[in-house]
């Protein structure tokens, strides 16, 4: 049976990081106390260092870069569909025409 991935609230993540910074305990000890792996806690700390307050924005909230990427992917999909329509139309109109 596949193992389900646990999800944590942004409040839990922020509290875990605060404990690492202020408790005087090692990251491994804090992770054990919270019942999470060292690598997960390390990843969360790295995200906060790199992204600051934006690190755990939650579902539906994206960084400006992610939002731009999503918008461009949507535009690309539309342009590809339009190109396919033009190609099919051209194929239909030139069918039976001598080259």
Backbone as a printed PyTorch tensor [residue, N CA C, xyz], in Angstrom:
tensor([[[  0.8430,  -1.1740,   0.0000],
         [  0.0000,   0.0000,   0.0000],
         [  0.8960,   1.2490,   0.0000]],

        [[  0.6130,   2.2290,  -0.8900],
         [  1.4560,   3.4160,  -0.9660],
         [  1.3630,   4.2400,   0.3210]],

        [[  2.4720,   4.8170,   0.6670],
         [  2.5360,   5.6280,   1.8700],
         [  2.0040,   7.0230,   1.5650]],

        [[  1.1130,   7.5340,   2.4250],
         [  0.5560,   8.8580,   2.2060],
         [  1.5370,   9.9210,   2.6860]],

        [[  1.6550,  10.9790,   1.9180],
         [  2.5270,  12.0750,   2.2880],
         [  1.7980,  12.9660,   3.2890]],

        [[  2.4530,  13.2470,   4.3980],
         [  1.8500,  14.0930,   5.4160],
         [  1.9810,  15.5460,   5.0050]],

        [[  0.9790,  16.3320,   5.3020],
         [  1.0420,  17.7590,   5.0280],
         [  1.0260,  18.5120,   6.3510]],

        [[  1.6980,  19.6160,   6.3870],
         [  1.8120,  20.4170,   7.5920],
         [  1.3640,  21.8420,   7.3000]],

        [[  0.7360,  22.4650,   8.2620],
         [  0.2880,  23.8490,   8.0910],
         [  1.4920,  24.7730,   8.1160]],

        [[  1.3130,  25.9500,   7.5550],
         [  2.4120,  26.9180,   7.5660],
         [  2.7340,  27.3350,   9.0030]],

        [[  1.7270,  27.3650,   9.8790],
         [  1.9700,  27.7170,  11.2760],
         [  2.8830,  26.6820,  11.9410]],

        [[  2.6420,  25.3960,  11.6560],
         [  3.4670,  24.3320,  12.2150],
         [  4.9080,  24.4830,  11.7400]],

        [[  5.0730,  24.7410,  10.4400],
         [  6.4110,  24.8910,   9.8780],
         [  7.1430,  26.0830,  10.5030]],

        [[  6.4380,  27.2080,  10.6310],
         [  7.0520,  28.3990,  11.2080],
         [  7.4340,  28.1660,  12.6650]],

        [[  6.5930,  27.4680,  13.4070],
         [  6.8830,  27.1730,  14.8070],
         [  8.0880,  26.2340,  14.9120]],

        [[  8.1720,  25.2550,  14.0330],
         [  9.3070,  24.3380,  14.0390],
         [ 10.6050,  25.0940,  13.7830]],

        [[ 10.5850,  26.0090,  12.8410],
         [ 11.7780,  26.7940,  12.5270],
         [ 12.1320,  27.7040,  13.6980]],

        [[ 11.1260,  28.2720,  14.3380],
         [ 11.3660,  29.1220,  15.5030],
         [ 12.0250,  28.3150,  16.6250]],

        [[ 11.5640,  27.0760,  16.8140],
         [ 12.1650,  26.2170,  17.8320],
         [ 13.6340,  25.9370,  17.5430]],

        [[ 13.9590,  25.7050,  16.2790],
         [ 15.3580,  25.4560,  15.9000],
         [ 16.2080,  26.6780,  16.2500]],

        [[ 15.6710,  27.8520,  15.9770],
         [ 16.4450,  29.0740,  16.1650],
         [ 16.5660,  29.4840,  17.6270]],

        [[ 15.5400,  29.2010,  18.4510],
         [ 15.5200,  29.7540,  19.7980],
         [ 15.6710,  28.7450,  20.9280]],

        [[ 15.4560,  27.4700,  20.6790],
         [ 15.4290,  26.5070,  21.7750],
         [ 16.8160,  26.1000,  22.2700]],

        [[ 17.8340,  26.2940,  21.4570],
         [ 19.1640,  25.8570,  21.8410],
         [ 19.3940,  24.3750,  21.5670]],

        [[ 18.3710,  23.6820,  21.0750],
         [ 18.5050,  22.2700,  20.7270],
         [ 19.0050,  22.1490,  19.2970]],

        [[ 19.5610,  20.9950,  18.9960],
         [ 19.9990,  20.7560,  17.6200],
         [ 18.7780,  20.5590,  16.7270]],

        [[ 19.0010,  20.7260,  15.4170],
         [ 17.9190,  20.5380,  14.4640],
         [ 17.3860,  19.1060,  14.5330]],

        [[ 18.2880,  18.1500,  14.7120],
         [ 17.8800,  16.7430,  14.8070],
         [ 16.9770,  16.5020,  16.0100]],

        [[ 17.3330,  17.1200,  17.1490],
         [ 16.5380,  16.9400,  18.3520],
         [ 15.1570,  17.5690,  18.2040]],

        [[ 15.0860,  18.7490,  17.6220],
         [ 13.7990,  19.4090,  17.3930],
         [ 12.9460,  18.5600,  16.4570]],

        [[ 13.5520,  18.0360,  15.4040],
         [ 12.8200,  17.1940,  14.4570],
         [ 12.2670,  15.9490,  15.1560]],

        [[ 13.0790,  15.3020,  15.9800],
         [ 12.5990,  14.1210,  16.7290],
         [ 11.4490,  14.4910,  17.6500]],

        [[ 11.5870,  15.6140,  18.3590],
         [ 10.5400,  16.0580,  19.2830],
         [  9.2160,  16.2990,  18.5580]],

        [[  9.2980,  16.7910,  17.3210],
         [  8.0850,  17.0990,  16.5470],
         [  7.5850,  15.9070,  15.7340]],

        [[  8.3860,  14.8530,  15.6540],
         [  7.9750,  13.6690,  14.8980],
         [  8.1150,  13.8240,  13.4020]],

        [[  9.0890,  14.6130,  12.9920],
         [  9.3530,  14.7890,  11.5590],
         [ 10.8060,  14.4210,  11.2930]],

        [[ 11.1330,  14.2460,  10.0240],
         [ 12.5100,  13.8700,   9.6960],
         [ 13.4130,  15.1060,   9.6880]],

        [[ 14.7020,  14.8560,   9.8810],
         [ 15.6900,  15.9400,   9.8600],
         [ 15.6840,  16.6580,   8.5140]],

        [[ 15.5680,  15.8670,   7.4430],
         [ 15.6430,  16.4560,   6.1040],
         [ 14.4690,  17.3950,   5.8350]],

        [[ 13.2920,  17.0580,   6.3500],
         [ 12.1200,  17.9220,   6.1590],
         [ 12.3530,  19.2530,   6.8670]],

        [[ 12.7840,  19.1910,   8.1070],
         [ 13.0240,  20.4130,   8.8720],
         [ 14.1430,  21.2390,   8.2380]],

        [[ 15.1800,  20.5750,   7.7670],
         [ 16.2750,  21.2690,   7.0960],
         [ 15.7790,  21.9690,   5.8370]],

        [[ 14.9120,  21.2890,   5.0910],
         [ 14.3410,  21.8770,   3.8700],
         [ 13.5200,  23.1180,   4.1990]],

        [[ 12.7280,  23.0400,   5.2560],
         [ 11.9170,  24.1960,   5.6570],
         [ 12.8080,  25.3820,   6.0310]],

        [[ 13.8680,  25.1210,   6.7710],
         [ 14.7910,  26.1910,   7.1600],
         [ 15.4360,  26.8220,   5.9260]],

        [[ 15.8000,  25.9890,   4.9720],
         [ 16.4180,  26.4890,   3.7360],
         [ 15.4260,  27.3600,   2.9620]],

        [[ 14.1700,  26.9250,   2.8980],
         [ 13.1490,  27.7020,   2.1880],
         [ 12.9750,  29.0730,   2.8240]],

        [[ 12.9710,  29.1350,   4.1480],
         [ 12.8030,  30.4160,   4.8330],
         [ 14.0060,  31.3160,   4.5790]],

        [[ 15.2070,  30.7530,   4.5840],
         [ 16.3980,  31.5600,   4.3010],
         [ 16.3430,  32.1340,   2.8910]],

        [[ 15.8600,  31.3510,   1.9330],
         [ 15.8510,  31.7800,   0.5320],
         [ 14.6760,  32.6840,   0.1930]],

        [[ 13.4910,  32.3920,   0.7600],
         [ 12.2780,  33.0860,   0.3340],
         [ 11.6660,  33.9880,   1.4030]],

        [[ 12.1410,  33.9120,   2.6130],
         [ 11.6090,  34.7590,   3.6790],
         [ 10.1490,  34.4350,   3.9830]],

        [[  9.3470,  35.4600,   4.1420],
         [  7.9340,  35.2920,   4.5090],
         [  7.1230,  34.5660,   3.4370]],

        [[  7.5940,  34.5930,   2.1980],
         [  6.8810,  33.9470,   1.0910],
         [  7.0430,  32.4300,   1.0890]],

        [[  7.8820,  31.8840,   1.9660],
         [  8.2370,  30.4710,   1.9220],
         [  7.0330,  29.5480,   2.0680]],

        [[  6.1260,  29.8740,   2.9650],
         [  4.9780,  29.0020,   3.2140],
         [  3.6830,  29.7620,   2.9670]],

        [[  3.5280,  30.2390,   1.7590],
         [  2.3580,  31.0530,   1.4260],
         [  1.0610,  30.2600,   1.4850]],

        [[  1.1340,  28.9540,   1.3370],
         [ -0.0710,  28.1290,   1.3710],
         [ -0.5710,  27.8320,  -0.0180]],

        [[ -1.5460,  26.9440,  -0.0920],
         [ -2.0570,  26.5630,  -1.4050],
         [ -2.8050,  27.7330,  -2.0270]],

        [[ -2.6150,  27.8990,  -3.3070],
         [ -3.2810,  28.9800,  -4.0220],
         [ -2.4860,  30.2640,  -4.0460]],

        [[ -1.5000,  30.3950,  -3.1880],
         [ -0.6770,  31.5900,  -3.1520],
         [  0.6640,  31.2570,  -3.7850]],

        [[  0.9910,  32.0020,  -4.8130],
         [  2.2110,  31.7150,  -5.5360],
         [  3.1290,  32.9220,  -5.5140]],

        [[  4.4020,  32.6450,  -5.6520],
         [  5.3610,  33.7320,  -5.7720],
         [  5.1360,  34.3910,  -7.1320]],

        [[  5.5890,  35.6280,  -7.2990],
         [  5.4080,  36.2920,  -8.6020],
         [  6.0170,  35.4910,  -9.7510]],

        [[  7.1450,  34.8380,  -9.5110],
         [  7.7820,  34.0340, -10.5560],
         [  6.9060,  32.8330, -10.9310]],

        [[  6.3360,  32.1600,  -9.9310],
         [  5.4630,  31.0150, -10.2110],
         [  4.2060,  31.4590, -10.9490]],

        [[  3.6700,  32.6110, -10.5710],
         [  2.4700,  33.1270, -11.2370],
         [  2.7680,  33.4680, -12.6890]],

        [[  3.9130,  34.0950, -12.9590],
         [  4.2930,  34.4230, -14.3320],
         [  4.4850,  33.1510, -15.1430]],

        [[  5.1090,  32.1450, -14.5510],
         [  5.3210,  30.8660, -15.2230],
         [  3.9750,  30.2330, -15.5800]],

        [[  3.0510,  30.2390, -14.6390],
         [  1.7210,  29.6660, -14.8740],
         [  0.9870,  30.4020, -15.9980]],

        [[  1.0700,  31.7460, -16.0000],
         [  0.4200,  32.5490, -17.0300],
         [  1.0220,  32.2560, -18.4060]],

        [[  2.3390,  32.1690, -18.4730],
         [  3.0000,  31.8940, -19.7540],
         [  2.6800,  30.4960, -20.2740]],

        [[  2.5620,  29.5310, -19.3850],
         [  2.1860,  28.1740, -19.8150],
         [  0.7750,  28.1670, -20.4040]],

        [[ -0.1280,  28.9200, -19.7740],
         [ -1.4900,  29.0110, -20.3130],
         [ -1.4840,  29.6600, -21.6910]],

        [[ -0.7220,  30.7510, -21.8530],
         [ -0.6400,  31.4290, -23.1470],
         [ -0.0570,  30.5090, -24.2040]],

        [[  0.9690,  29.7480, -23.8440],
         [  1.5790,  28.8050, -24.7800],
         [  0.5680,  27.7560, -25.2250]],

        [[ -0.2330,  27.2400, -24.3050],
         [ -1.2380,  26.2340, -24.6590],
         [ -2.2450,  26.7980, -25.6520]],

        [[ -2.6560,  28.0470, -25.4520],
         [ -3.6140,  28.6810, -26.3640],
         [ -2.9950,  28.8520, -27.7500]],

        [[ -1.7620,  29.3090, -27.8080],
         [ -1.0860,  29.5160, -29.0970],
         [ -0.9070,  28.1850, -29.8190]],

        [[ -0.5730,  27.1240, -29.0960],
         [ -0.4300,  25.8150, -29.7270],
         [ -1.7560,  25.3310, -30.2980]],

        [[ -2.8460,  25.5510, -29.5920],
         [ -4.1690,  25.1610, -30.1020],
         [ -4.5110,  25.9560, -31.3530]],

        [[ -4.2160,  27.2510, -31.3310],
         [ -4.5000,  28.0870, -32.5010],
         [ -3.6860,  27.6120, -33.7030]],

        [[ -2.4320,  27.2650, -33.4890],
         [ -1.5770,  26.7780, -34.5760],
         [ -2.1340,  25.4820, -35.1650]],

        [[ -2.5890,  24.5720, -34.2960],
         [ -3.1650,  23.3170, -34.7870],
         [ -4.4070,  23.5730, -35.6270]],

        [[ -5.2340,  24.5310, -35.2200],
         [ -6.4470,  24.8620, -35.9840],
         [ -6.0640,  25.3920, -37.3570]],

        [[ -5.0720,  26.2760, -37.4130],
         [ -4.6310,  26.8300, -38.6990],
         [ -4.0700,  25.7200, -39.5800]],

        [[ -3.2910,  24.8320, -39.0330],
         [ -2.7210,  23.7390, -39.8190],
         [ -3.8090,  22.8260, -40.3720]],

        [[ -4.8170,  22.5030, -39.5660],
         [ -5.9060,  21.6420, -40.0350],
         [ -6.7320,  22.3400, -41.1080]],

        [[ -6.9780,  23.6300, -40.9050],
         [ -7.7360,  24.3890, -41.9010],
         [ -6.9740,  24.4480, -43.2140]],

        [[ -5.6980,  24.7190, -43.1440],
         [ -4.8700,  24.7680, -44.3510],
         [ -4.8530,  23.4190, -45.0420]],

        [[ -4.7950,  22.3530, -44.2830],
         [ -4.8030,  21.0080, -44.8420],
         [ -6.1130,  20.7410, -45.5860]],

        [[ -7.2230,  21.1660, -45.0000],
         [ -8.5350,  20.9500, -45.6230],
         [ -8.6590,  21.7800, -46.8970]],

        [[ -8.2220,  23.0270, -46.8510],
         [ -8.3610,  23.9160, -48.0140],
         [ -7.4450,  23.5230, -49.1670]],

        [[ -6.2900,  22.9440, -48.8760],
         [ -5.3730,  22.5920, -49.9650],
         [ -5.5200,  21.1440, -50.3990]],

        [[ -6.4530,  20.4160, -49.8410],
         [ -6.6400,  19.0240, -50.2220],
         [ -7.0860,  18.9550, -51.6950]],

        [[ -6.4050,  18.1560, -52.4400],
         [ -6.7520,  17.9960, -53.8410],
         [ -6.1620,  19.0580, -54.7410]],

        [[ -5.4700,  20.0460, -54.1840],
         [ -4.8470,  21.0840, -54.9850],
         [ -3.4900,  20.6020, -55.4670]],

        [[ -3.1510,  20.8560, -56.7130],
         [ -1.8190,  20.4850, -57.2010],
         [ -0.7620,  21.3730, -56.5530]],

        [[  0.3980,  20.8000, -56.2680],
         [  1.4810,  21.5580, -55.6360],
         [  2.2490,  22.3110, -56.6340]]])
